[in-house]
Amino acid sequence: MTLSKQLSILISVLFLAIFSVNYVISVNNIRSYLQIESQVHAQDTATSLGLSLSPYILKESDPILKTMISAIYDMGYYKEIKLDNADDKTLVKLANAKVFEEVPSWFIKLLPMETATAESEINSGWTFGGTLYVTVNPGYAYLKLYQQAKNAFYFSLLAFSVWICVLFFVLRLTLRPLEDINDLALAIADGHFDKIAHLPWTTEVKNVAHSMNIMSRKLSGVMTNLNGKLSALGQKLQLDGLTGLYNKHSFDSDLKQLYLEPTDGYLFLLKIDCLASLVKERGSEAIDDFLQNCAAELKQTAQNFSSEATAYHFYGAEFAVLARNIQPPQARKLAKSLSMTLSELGHVHHKDDIGHIGVVAIDPMGSPEDMLPAAHEAYEQAVMIGPNSYYIRTGDDRAKDIAEWKSLVFDVVDRNSYTIQFISPIQNLADQRILMEEAFIQAFDKHGTSLPVGLFVSIAEKYEKIVALDRGVIEKVITHLESSSSSLNIAVNLSSRTIKNGDFRAWLTQQLKQHAAIAPQLIISFSAYAVAKDFDAYHEFIVFLRTFGVRVALKRFDGQSMPLDKLKTLRPDFVRLSRELSNHLHGDSEKTSFLQTVKEIGDLLDISILAENVLADADFDIVKRIGLTGASR
């Protein structure tokens, strides 16, 4: 019940209590007054009429006695007027039993009134002539009392209604700031640190609103500091400390993301072959300067070519450039530019043959793990060509060509001839419960040979079969959850193409309504990189999922995958850190600080932070000590 209703009820009860007491006292006072007035009136009438009858009282047969009594009686206020002589013989008696129908019987029973009777002795000189009895009709008193009581009740009811309306508006005006305070508290819980611009005039409420503004400002500062710390740590984890280029971990992450997108790209692997001889000739500081110079030139060349070309430094003399959305002629042009950069560096450092470049196209039929070996093979071919040369690998042997793969994937999806395994259980670090498992596709060809899942999903995505595949996976997961009595949560991965498909949305709506009981056990998982790339579409889909109680997880989260403000807007239930951030924590203070910062942000935003595939026991102990919600091993 709202505070406004509680105050309204309390004030109404107090008003009714006070009104009831005053009303009862008022009615009783009026009744007492009317009784006294009736008694006085009866006595006055008896006295005055007795004086008027005294000259004629000894003449009992005189008609004037009755005439005078009738004149008074006809006024109608009397129930009975009786005249007795000295011997108690009734000479005149007039009676009126008039009943006022306006007065209900229950009112008369509830407020009984004594009938007022007065008497007056009539004398003629010194002779006692008789006695006059006057009884007032109580109906008039009841009628007046009833009218007074009714008028008082209606007036009080009107006053009560008016003041209730006034009270309602006053309470609304007074308590409206509490709604602003409540909205601010909810906004803070959602990660939006606003403030109440117009403080209320009520002192106590004003103090609370001011305190809320202070808390919001301080929490905003905390979030800003955490965001800055997270960005700085994430940037440091992503960059090579010596050259400032992105490191090997960033390259692996970007390459995996590139395979999730239906886009073309090329990998350029550069090795500085003269580094070993330079180490012998120069000191460590000179070598560092040389590598920094190489990094700067390579980065400049890549950026001049395309904003989608990124330079990396792996270790030692090994560099790479990953270029997205380029075709073979552009790849050849970039390779030539990089070769010229190597030649210029060789001229500066008096080395004719400074390095070589191996180039390989992103193979949608391959996997991220195959790219670097292929690039190394291309590099070996470049070494045999000549100084500072490059070699572009144009082909690769495949077990099946694209047409065969497409036919195979379509056949498997159409026949629903794949199975679902539940892998990577994530353990709740607080009570060792299993938080969730992940649905993993296992597909086979007609001969029963297991197909590489990454390639299978990539072909389905490329040729728009992924929606049917995702739909089939959800159907199998729902069947599994219904057939088992377990309350285990299952994470299902969906692609960007699937969430944008209107038919899939309609189908999923029907499924979630039909299986509402198990909807909370479904956890729809998205790549943090994919969400950041198409934020509006994912945000709208996540809002849609929440209407059915389905929870959401972001996976492969690292310092650069998604800005904090977008994370605050999405408010996923779970954030799964990338494998690189979940391992090799022992002795790495930067990673540990990053995890601590993410955990603090998760606590503020009510998001569960999960570690992914923690291998070493020492790393697992660190994850537990930091206080992450869960981890898989």
C-alpha positions as CSV (number, residue, x, y, z in Angstrom):
1,M,0.0,0.0,0.0
2,T,1.3,3.4,-0.9
3,L,2.3,6.0,1.7
4,S,-0.4,8.3,0.2
5,K,-3.1,5.7,0.8
6,Q,-1.9,5.0,4.3
7,L,-1.9,8.7,5.3
8,S,-5.3,9.2,3.6
9,I,-6.7,6.2,5.6
10,L,-5.1,7.3,8.8
11,I,-6.4,10.9,8.5
12,S,-9.8,9.6,7.4
13,V,-10.1,7.4,10.5
14,L,-9.0,10.2,12.8
15,F,-11.6,12.5,11.1
16,L,-14.3,9.9,11.5
17,A,-13.4,9.3,15.1
18,I,-13.5,13.0,16.0
19,F,-16.6,13.5,13.9
20,S,-18.4,10.6,15.5
21,V,-17.7,11.8,19.0
22,N,-18.6,15.4,18.2
23,Y,-21.7,14.2,16.4
24,V,-23.0,12.0,19.2
25,I,-22.3,14.8,21.8
26,S,-24.0,17.4,19.6
27,V,-27.1,15.3,19.0
28,N,-27.4,14.5,22.7
29,N,-27.0,18.2,23.6
30,I,-29.7,19.1,21.1
31,R,-32.0,16.4,22.6
32,S,-31.4,17.6,26.1
33,Y,-32.1,21.2,25.0
34,L,-35.3,20.2,23.3
35,Q,-36.4,18.2,26.3
36,I,-35.8,21.2,28.6
37,E,-37.4,23.6,26.1
38,S,-40.5,21.3,26.0
39,Q,-40.7,21.2,29.7
40,V,-40.4,25.0,30.0
41,H,-42.9,25.5,27.2
42,A,-45.4,23.2,28.8
43,Q,-45.0,24.9,32.1
44,D,-45.4,28.4,30.6
45,T,-48.5,27.3,28.7
46,A,-50.0,25.7,31.9
47,T,-49.3,28.8,33.9
48,S,-50.6,31.4,31.4
49,L,-53.6,29.3,30.5
50,G,-54.4,28.7,34.2
51,L,-54.4,32.4,34.9
52,S,-56.7,33.0,31.9
53,L,-59.1,30.3,33.2
54,S,-59.2,31.4,36.8
55,P,-62.1,33.9,36.5
56,Y,-64.3,31.2,35.0
57,I,-63.2,28.1,36.9
58,L,-66.0,28.1,39.4
59,K,-68.6,28.2,36.6
60,E,-67.9,24.6,35.4
61,S,-70.6,24.7,32.7
62,D,-69.3,27.9,31.2
63,P,-68.4,27.1,27.5
64,I,-65.6,29.7,27.6
65,L,-63.4,27.2,29.5
66,K,-63.4,24.8,26.6
67,T,-63.1,27.7,24.1
68,M,-60.0,29.1,25.7
69,I,-58.4,25.7,26.1
70,S,-59.2,24.8,22.4
71,A,-57.6,28.1,21.2
72,I,-54.3,27.1,22.8
73,Y,-54.7,23.4,21.9
74,D,-55.3,24.2,18.2
75,M,-51.8,25.6,17.9
76,G,-50.9,21.9,17.5
77,Y,-47.8,21.6,19.8
78,Y,-49.6,19.8,22.5
79,K,-50.4,16.1,23.0
80,E,-53.0,16.6,25.6
81,I,-54.6,19.5,27.7
82,K,-56.8,18.5,30.5
83,L,-58.8,20.5,33.0
84,D,-59.9,18.9,36.3
85,N,-62.1,20.6,39.0
86,A,-61.4,20.6,42.6
87,D,-63.0,17.1,42.9
88,D,-60.6,15.7,40.2
89,K,-63.5,15.6,37.8
90,T,-62.4,16.2,34.2
91,L,-64.1,19.2,32.8
92,V,-62.2,19.5,29.5
93,K,-59.9,17.1,27.8
94,L,-58.4,17.6,24.4
95,A,-55.9,14.9,23.1
96,N,-53.8,14.7,19.9
97,A,-51.8,11.6,19.0
98,K,-50.2,13.1,15.8
99,V,-47.2,11.1,14.5
100,F,-44.6,12.6,12.2
101,E,-43.9,10.1,9.4
102,E,-40.7,12.0,8.5
103,V,-39.0,10.7,11.6
104,P,-38.1,7.0,11.3
105,S,-38.9,4.7,14.1
106,W,-35.3,3.6,14.5
107,F,-34.4,7.2,15.3
108,I,-37.0,7.4,18.0
109,K,-35.9,4.1,19.5
110,L,-32.3,5.2,19.4
111,L,-32.9,8.6,21.0
112,P,-35.8,8.3,23.3
113,M,-37.2,11.6,24.7
114,E,-39.3,12.0,27.9
115,T,-42.8,13.5,27.3
116,A,-42.9,16.9,28.9
117,T,-46.0,17.4,31.2
118,A,-46.7,20.5,33.3
119,E,-49.6,21.3,35.7
120,S,-51.1,24.5,37.1
121,E,-53.5,25.0,40.0
122,I,-56.4,27.4,39.2
123,N,-57.8,29.5,42.0
124,S,-60.7,31.9,42.0
125,G,-59.8,34.4,44.7
126,W,-59.0,32.2,47.7
127,T,-61.0,29.3,46.4
128,F,-59.3,26.3,44.7
129,G,-61.1,25.7,41.5
130,G,-59.2,23.0,39.7
131,T,-56.0,21.8,38.1
132,L,-54.8,22.3,34.5
133,Y,-52.5,19.6,32.9
134,V,-50.5,20.4,29.7
135,T,-48.6,17.7,27.9
136,V,-46.4,18.7,24.9
137,N,-46.5,16.5,21.8
138,P,-42.9,15.0,21.6
139,G,-43.3,14.5,17.8
140,Y,-42.3,18.1,17.2
141,A,-39.2,17.7,19.3
142,Y,-38.3,14.4,17.4
143,L,-38.8,16.1,14.1
144,K,-36.6,19.0,15.0
145,L,-34.0,16.7,16.5
146,Y,-34.1,14.5,13.4
147,Q,-33.7,17.5,11.0
148,Q,-30.8,18.9,13.0
149,A,-29.1,15.5,13.1
150,K,-29.6,14.9,9.4
151,N,-28.4,18.4,8.4
152,A,-25.3,18.0,10.7
153,F,-24.6,14.6,9.1
154,Y,-24.8,15.9,5.5
155,F,-22.8,19.0,6.2
156,S,-20.1,16.9,7.9
157,L,-20.1,14.4,5.0
158,L,-19.7,17.3,2.5
159,A,-16.9,18.8,4.6
160,F,-15.3,15.4,4.8
161,S,-15.4,14.9,1.0
162,V,-14.0,18.4,0.4
163,W,-11.2,17.9,2.8
164,I,-10.4,14.4,1.5
165,C,-10.0,16.0,-2.0
166,V,-7.8,18.7,-0.6
167,L,-5.9,16.1,1.4
168,F,-5.3,14.1,-1.7
169,F,-3.8,17.0,-3.7
170,V,-1.8,18.1,-0.7
171,L,-0.4,14.6,-0.2
172,R,0.3,14.2,-3.9
173,L,2.2,17.5,-3.8
174,T,4.0,16.6,-0.7
175,L,4.9,13.0,-1.6
176,R,5.7,13.6,-5.3
177,P,9.4,14.1,-4.3
178,L,9.4,10.6,-2.9
179,E,8.5,9.3,-6.4
180,D,11.5,11.3,-7.7
181,I,13.7,9.7,-5.0
182,N,12.4,6.3,-5.9
183,D,13.0,6.9,-9.6
184,L,16.6,8.1,-8.8
185,A,17.2,4.9,-6.7
186,L,16.0,2.7,-9.6
187,A,18.1,4.7,-12.0
188,I,21.2,4.2,-9.8
189,A,20.4,0.5,-9.6
190,D,20.4,0.5,-13.4
191,G,23.7,2.2,-13.5
192,H,22.4,5.7,-14.5
193,F,23.6,8.2,-12.0
194,D,21.2,11.1,-12.4
195,K,20.2,13.7,-9.8
196,I,17.0,15.4,-8.5
197,A,17.2,18.9,-10.0
198,H,14.3,20.5,-7.9
199,L,14.6,19.7,-4.3
200,P,11.3,19.4,-2.3
201,W,10.3,22.0,0.2
202,T,9.5,19.5,3.0
203,T,12.6,19.5,5.2
204,E,12.9,15.8,5.9
205,V,12.2,14.8,2.3
206,K,14.5,17.5,1.1
207,N,17.3,16.1,3.2
208,V,16.7,12.6,1.8
209,A,16.7,13.9,-1.8
210,H,19.9,15.8,-1.1
211,S,21.5,12.7,0.3
212,M,20.4,10.7,-2.7
213,N,22.0,13.3,-5.0
214,I,25.3,13.0,-3.0
215,M,25.2,9.2,-3.2
216,S,24.5,9.3,-7.0
217,R,27.3,11.8,-7.6
218,K,29.7,9.6,-5.6
219,L,28.7,6.4,-7.3
220,S,29.0,8.2,-10.6
221,G,32.5,9.1,-9.7
222,V,33.2,5.5,-8.6
223,M,31.9,4.2,-11.9
224,T,33.9,6.8,-13.9
225,N,37.0,5.8,-12.0
226,L,36.4,2.1,-12.5
227,N,35.6,2.7,-16.2
228,G,38.9,4.6,-16.6
229,K,40.8,2.0,-14.7
230,L,39.1,-0.8,-16.8
231,S,39.9,1.0,-20.0
232,A,43.5,1.6,-19.0
233,L,44.0,-2.0,-17.9
234,G,42.3,-3.4,-20.9
235,Q,44.4,-1.2,-23.2
236,K,47.5,-2.3,-21.4
237,L,46.5,-5.9,-21.7
238,Q,45.8,-5.5,-25.4
239,L,49.0,-3.6,-26.4
240,D,52.6,-4.7,-26.6
241,G,54.6,-2.9,-23.9
242,L,57.6,-2.2,-26.2
243,T,56.1,-1.2,-29.5
244,G,52.6,0.1,-28.6
245,L,51.1,-2.2,-31.2
246,Y,48.4,-4.7,-30.4
247,N,49.8,-7.9,-29.0
248,K,49.4,-11.6,-29.9
249,H,46.3,-12.0,-27.7
250,S,44.6,-9.1,-29.5
251,F,45.5,-10.7,-32.8
252,D,44.0,-14.1,-31.8
253,S,40.8,-12.4,-30.6
254,D,40.4,-10.3,-33.7
255,L,41.1,-13.2,-36.0
256,K,38.4,-15.3,-34.3
257,Q,36.0,-12.4,-34.6
258,L,36.8,-12.1,-38.3
259,Y,35.8,-15.7,-38.8
260,L,32.5,-15.0,-37.2
261,E,31.7,-12.4,-39.8
262,P,30.8,-13.0,-43.5
263,T,33.7,-10.8,-44.7
264,D,36.9,-11.1,-46.7
265,G,40.3,-10.3,-45.3
266,Y,44.1,-11.0,-45.5
267,L,46.8,-11.8,-43.0
268,F,50.3,-10.3,-43.6
269,L,53.0,-11.9,-41.5
270,L,56.3,-9.9,-41.3
271,K,59.5,-11.2,-39.9
272,I,62.6,-9.0,-39.3
273,D,65.3,-11.5,-40.3
274,C,68.2,-9.2,-39.5
275,L,67.3,-8.8,-35.8
276,A,69.7,-11.5,-34.7
277,S,72.7,-9.8,-36.4
278,L,71.6,-6.4,-35.0
279,V,71.5,-7.8,-31.5
280,K,75.2,-8.8,-31.8
281,E,76.1,-5.4,-33.2
282,R,74.1,-3.1,-30.9
283,G,73.0,-2.8,-27.4
284,S,69.6,-3.6,-26.0
285,E,68.4,0.1,-26.0
286,A,69.3,0.3,-29.7
287,I,67.4,-2.9,-30.4
288,D,64.4,-1.5,-28.6
289,D,64.6,1.7,-30.6
290,F,64.9,-0.4,-33.8
291,L,61.8,-2.4,-33.0
292,Q,59.8,0.7,-32.1
293,N,60.9,2.3,-35.3
294,C,59.8,-0.8,-37.3
295,A,56.4,-0.8,-35.4
296,A,55.8,2.8,-36.1
297,E,56.5,2.5,-39.8
298,L,54.4,-0.7,-40.2
299,K,51.5,0.9,-38.3
300,Q,51.7,4.1,-40.5
301,T,51.8,2.0,-43.7
302,A,48.7,0.0,-42.6
303,Q,46.8,3.0,-41.5
304,N,47.6,4.9,-44.7
305,F,46.2,1.9,-46.7
306,S,43.0,1.4,-44.8
307,S,41.3,2.2,-41.4
308,E,40.4,-1.6,-41.3
309,A,44.1,-2.7,-41.4
310,T,45.6,-3.3,-37.9
311,A,49.2,-3.9,-37.0
312,Y,50.4,-6.3,-34.3
313,H,53.6,-7.3,-32.7
314,F,53.8,-10.9,-31.6
315,Y,57.3,-11.2,-30.0
316,G,60.8,-10.5,-31.0
317,A,61.1,-9.9,-34.7
318,E,57.6,-11.1,-35.7
319,F,54.9,-8.6,-36.7
320,A,51.5,-9.0,-38.5
321,V,48.9,-6.9,-40.2
322,L,45.3,-8.0,-40.3
323,A,43.3,-6.3,-43.1
324,R,39.5,-6.6,-43.4
325,N,37.2,-6.2,-46.4
326,I,39.9,-6.1,-49.1
327,Q,40.1,-7.9,-52.4
328,P,43.2,-9.6,-54.0
329,P,44.3,-6.4,-56.0
330,Q,44.2,-4.4,-52.8
331,A,46.0,-7.1,-50.8
332,R,48.8,-7.1,-53.5
333,K,49.0,-3.3,-53.2
334,L,49.3,-3.4,-49.4
335,A,51.9,-6.2,-49.6
336,K,54.0,-4.1,-52.0
337,S,53.7,-1.0,-49.6
338,L,54.9,-3.1,-46.7
339,S,57.8,-4.5,-48.8
340,M,58.8,-0.9,-49.6
341,T,58.6,0.0,-45.9
342,L,61.0,-2.8,-45.1
343,S,63.4,-1.7,-47.8
344,E,63.3,1.9,-46.5
345,L,64.0,0.6,-43.0
346,G,66.9,-1.5,-44.3
347,H,68.3,1.6,-46.0
348,V,68.2,3.5,-42.7
349,H,69.8,0.8,-40.7
350,H,72.3,-0.2,-43.5
351,K,70.8,-3.6,-44.0
352,D,69.9,-4.7,-47.6
353,D,67.7,-7.7,-46.5
354,I,65.8,-6.7,-43.4
355,G,62.8,-9.0,-43.6
356,H,60.1,-10.8,-45.6
357,I,56.3,-10.9,-45.8
358,G,54.0,-13.9,-46.0
359,V,50.4,-13.2,-47.1
360,V,47.4,-15.4,-46.9
361,A,43.7,-14.8,-47.5
362,I,41.1,-15.5,-44.8
363,D,39.8,-18.9,-45.7
364,P,36.1,-19.3,-44.8
365,M,36.6,-23.1,-45.2
366,G,39.5,-23.1,-42.7
367,S,39.8,-22.1,-39.1
368,P,41.7,-19.4,-37.1
369,E,44.2,-22.0,-36.0
370,D,45.2,-22.7,-39.6
371,M,46.0,-19.1,-40.5
372,L,49.3,-18.6,-38.9
373,P,50.9,-21.9,-40.2
374,A,49.7,-20.9,-43.7
375,A,51.2,-17.4,-43.3
376,H,54.5,-19.0,-42.1
377,E,54.5,-21.1,-45.3
378,A,54.0,-18.0,-47.4
379,Y,56.8,-16.3,-45.5
380,E,59.1,-19.2,-46.4
381,Q,58.2,-18.7,-50.0
382,A,59.0,-15.0,-49.8
383,V,62.4,-15.7,-48.3
384,M,63.3,-17.6,-51.5
385,I,62.1,-14.8,-53.8
386,G,64.5,-12.1,-52.6
387,P,65.3,-9.3,-50.1
388,N,62.4,-7.6,-48.5
389,S,60.0,-9.5,-50.8
390,Y,56.5,-10.9,-50.2
391,Y,54.6,-13.9,-51.3
392,I,50.8,-14.2,-51.5
393,R,49.4,-17.6,-51.0
394,T,46.5,-17.9,-53.4
395,G,45.2,-21.4,-52.8
396,D,44.9,-24.3,-50.4
397,D,44.1,-27.9,-50.6
398,R,40.6,-28.7,-49.2
399,A,38.9,-32.0,-48.4
400,K,35.7,-30.7,-49.9
401,D,35.1,-27.7,-52.1
402,I,32.6,-25.0,-51.2
403,A,29.8,-26.5,-53.2
404,E,30.2,-29.8,-51.5
405,W,30.3,-28.2,-48.1
406,K,27.2,-26.1,-48.8
407,S,25.3,-29.2,-49.9
408,L,26.5,-31.1,-46.8
409,V,25.6,-28.4,-44.4
410,F,22.1,-27.9,-45.9
411,D,21.5,-31.6,-45.8
412,V,22.5,-31.9,-42.2
413,V,20.4,-29.0,-41.1
414,D,17.3,-30.0,-43.2
415,R,17.4,-33.6,-41.9
416,N,18.1,-32.3,-38.4
417,S,20.9,-34.9,-38.3
418,Y,23.0,-33.3,-35.6
419,T,23.2,-33.8,-31.9
420,I,23.5,-31.4,-29.0
421,Q,26.1,-31.9,-26.3
422,F,26.2,-29.9,-23.0
423,I,29.7,-28.9,-22.3
424,S,31.8,-26.4,-20.3
425,P,29.9,-26.5,-17.0
426,I,30.3,-23.3,-15.1
427,Q,30.6,-23.8,-11.4
428,N,29.3,-21.3,-8.8
429,L,32.3,-20.5,-6.8
430,A,30.3,-19.8,-3.6
431,D,28.5,-23.1,-3.2
432,Q,30.0,-25.3,-6.0
433,R,26.6,-25.6,-7.8
434,I,26.6,-25.8,-11.6
435,L,25.4,-22.4,-12.9
436,M,25.0,-23.4,-16.5
437,E,26.2,-25.6,-19.3
438,E,26.6,-24.6,-23.0
439,A,24.8,-26.3,-25.9
440,F,27.4,-27.5,-28.4
441,I,26.6,-28.8,-31.9
442,Q,28.0,-32.1,-33.0
443,A,27.4,-32.7,-36.8
444,F,28.2,-35.7,-39.0
445,D,28.3,-36.4,-42.7
446,K,26.5,-39.3,-44.3
447,H,29.4,-41.7,-43.4
448,G,29.2,-40.8,-39.7
449,T,32.4,-38.7,-39.8
450,S,32.4,-35.8,-37.3
451,L,32.5,-32.4,-39.0
452,P,34.5,-29.4,-37.7
453,V,31.9,-27.3,-35.9
454,G,33.5,-24.0,-36.6
455,L,33.5,-24.6,-40.3
456,F,30.0,-26.1,-40.2
457,V,28.6,-23.0,-38.5
458,S,30.6,-20.7,-40.7
459,I,29.2,-22.3,-43.9
460,A,25.7,-22.1,-42.4
461,E,26.2,-18.4,-41.6
462,K,27.7,-17.6,-45.0
463,Y,24.8,-19.2,-46.9
464,E,22.0,-18.1,-44.6
465,K,21.2,-21.5,-43.2
466,I,22.1,-20.3,-39.7
467,V,18.6,-19.3,-38.7
468,A,17.3,-22.8,-39.3
469,L,20.3,-24.2,-37.4
470,D,19.7,-22.0,-34.4
471,R,16.0,-22.8,-34.4
472,G,16.8,-26.5,-34.4
473,V,19.3,-26.1,-31.5
474,I,16.7,-24.3,-29.4
475,E,14.1,-27.0,-30.1
476,K,16.5,-29.7,-29.0
477,V,17.4,-27.7,-25.9
478,I,13.8,-27.2,-24.9
479,T,13.1,-30.9,-25.4
480,H,16.0,-31.7,-23.2
481,L,14.9,-29.4,-20.4
482,E,11.4,-30.7,-20.5
483,S,12.4,-34.4,-20.5
484,S,14.8,-33.9,-17.6
485,S,13.8,-33.0,-14.1
486,S,17.0,-31.0,-13.6
487,S,16.8,-27.2,-13.0
488,L,20.1,-26.7,-14.8
489,N,20.5,-23.7,-17.0
490,I,21.5,-24.1,-20.6
491,A,23.3,-21.4,-22.6
492,V,22.5,-21.3,-26.4
493,N,24.5,-19.2,-28.8
494,L,22.6,-17.2,-31.5
495,S,24.0,-15.4,-34.5
496,S,23.5,-11.9,-35.7
497,R,21.5,-13.0,-38.7
498,T,19.2,-15.0,-36.5
499,I,18.2,-12.2,-34.1
500,K,17.3,-10.0,-37.0
501,N,15.0,-12.6,-38.6
502,G,11.3,-11.7,-38.2
503,D,10.1,-15.3,-38.7
504,F,12.5,-16.6,-36.1
505,R,11.3,-13.9,-33.6
506,A,7.6,-15.0,-34.2
507,W,8.6,-18.6,-33.8
508,L,10.6,-18.0,-30.6
509,T,7.7,-16.0,-29.1
510,Q,5.4,-18.9,-29.6
511,Q,7.9,-21.4,-28.1
512,L,8.5,-19.2,-25.1
513,K,4.8,-18.8,-24.4
514,Q,4.2,-22.5,-24.9
515,H,7.1,-23.4,-22.6
516,A,7.0,-20.6,-20.1
517,A,8.0,-22.8,-17.2
518,I,11.4,-23.5,-18.6
519,A,12.1,-20.1,-20.1
520,P,14.1,-19.0,-17.0
521,Q,16.4,-22.0,-17.6
522,L,17.4,-20.7,-21.1
523,I,20.4,-18.4,-21.3
524,I,20.9,-16.8,-24.7
525,S,24.6,-16.1,-25.3
526,F,26.1,-13.5,-27.6
527,S,29.7,-12.5,-28.4
528,A,30.5,-9.2,-26.8
529,Y,32.3,-8.1,-30.0
530,A,29.2,-8.9,-32.2
531,V,26.9,-7.0,-29.8
532,A,29.1,-3.9,-29.8
533,K,29.2,-4.0,-33.6
534,D,25.4,-4.0,-34.0
535,F,24.4,-2.7,-30.6
536,D,20.8,-1.4,-31.4
537,A,19.7,-4.7,-32.9
538,Y,21.0,-6.8,-30.0
539,H,19.7,-4.4,-27.4
540,E,16.2,-4.6,-28.8
541,F,16.4,-8.4,-29.0
542,I,17.6,-8.6,-25.3
543,V,14.7,-6.5,-24.2
544,F,12.4,-8.9,-26.1
545,L,13.9,-11.9,-24.4
546,R,13.5,-10.4,-20.9
547,T,9.7,-10.1,-21.4
548,F,9.6,-13.9,-21.3
549,G,12.1,-14.3,-18.4
550,V,15.0,-15.5,-20.6
551,R,18.4,-14.5,-19.3
552,V,21.3,-13.2,-21.3
553,A,25.0,-13.8,-21.3
554,L,27.9,-11.9,-23.1
555,K,30.8,-14.1,-23.8
556,R,34.5,-13.4,-24.9
557,F,34.4,-10.1,-22.9
558,D,37.7,-8.3,-22.7
559,G,38.8,-4.7,-22.1
560,Q,38.2,-3.6,-25.7
561,S,35.2,-5.6,-26.8
562,M,32.5,-3.2,-25.4
563,P,32.4,0.2,-23.7
564,L,31.1,0.4,-20.2
565,D,28.2,2.7,-21.0
566,K,26.9,0.0,-23.4
567,L,27.3,-2.6,-20.8
568,K,25.2,-0.5,-18.4
569,T,22.5,-0.2,-21.0
570,L,22.4,-3.9,-21.8
571,R,22.6,-5.1,-18.2
572,P,23.2,-8.8,-19.1
573,D,22.7,-11.4,-16.4
574,F,26.2,-12.9,-17.1
575,V,29.5,-11.7,-18.5
576,R,31.9,-14.5,-19.5
577,L,35.5,-13.3,-19.7
578,S,37.7,-14.3,-22.6
579,R,40.0,-17.3,-22.1
580,E,43.1,-15.1,-22.2
581,L,41.8,-13.0,-19.2
582,S,40.9,-16.2,-17.3
583,N,44.3,-17.8,-17.5
584,H,47.9,-17.0,-16.7
585,L,46.8,-14.8,-13.8
586,H,49.5,-16.0,-11.4
587,G,52.2,-13.4,-11.4
588,D,50.3,-11.0,-13.7
589,S,49.2,-8.1,-11.6
590,E,47.6,-6.3,-14.6
591,K,45.2,-9.2,-15.4
592,T,44.4,-9.6,-11.7
593,S,43.6,-5.9,-11.4
594,F,41.5,-6.0,-14.5
595,L,39.4,-8.9,-13.1
596,Q,39.0,-7.1,-9.8
597,T,37.8,-4.0,-11.6
598,V,35.3,-6.0,-13.7
599,K,34.1,-7.7,-10.6
600,E,33.4,-4.4,-8.9
601,I,31.6,-3.1,-11.9
602,G,29.5,-6.3,-12.0
603,D,28.6,-5.8,-8.3
604,L,27.4,-2.2,-9.0
605,L,25.4,-3.3,-12.1
606,D,24.2,-6.6,-10.6
607,I,25.9,-8.6,-13.3
608,S,27.5,-12.0,-12.6
609,I,31.1,-12.2,-13.8
610,L,32.3,-15.7,-15.0
611,A,35.8,-16.9,-15.9
612,E,36.2,-19.1,-19.0
613,N,38.2,-22.4,-19.1
614,V,40.5,-21.7,-16.2
615,L,43.3,-24.3,-16.6
616,A,45.8,-23.9,-13.7
617,D,44.8,-24.5,-10.1
618,A,46.7,-21.3,-9.1
619,D,44.6,-19.3,-11.5
620,F,41.5,-20.9,-10.2
621,D,42.4,-19.9,-6.6
622,I,43.0,-16.3,-7.8
623,V,39.6,-16.3,-9.5
624,K,37.9,-17.5,-6.3
625,R,39.8,-15.0,-4.1
626,I,38.8,-12.1,-6.4
627,G,35.2,-13.2,-5.8
628,L,33.9,-13.9,-9.4
629,T,30.5,-15.6,-9.5
630,G,31.6,-18.7,-11.4
631,A,34.2,-20.3,-13.6
632,S,34.5,-23.2,-16.0
633,R,37.6,-25.5,-16.2
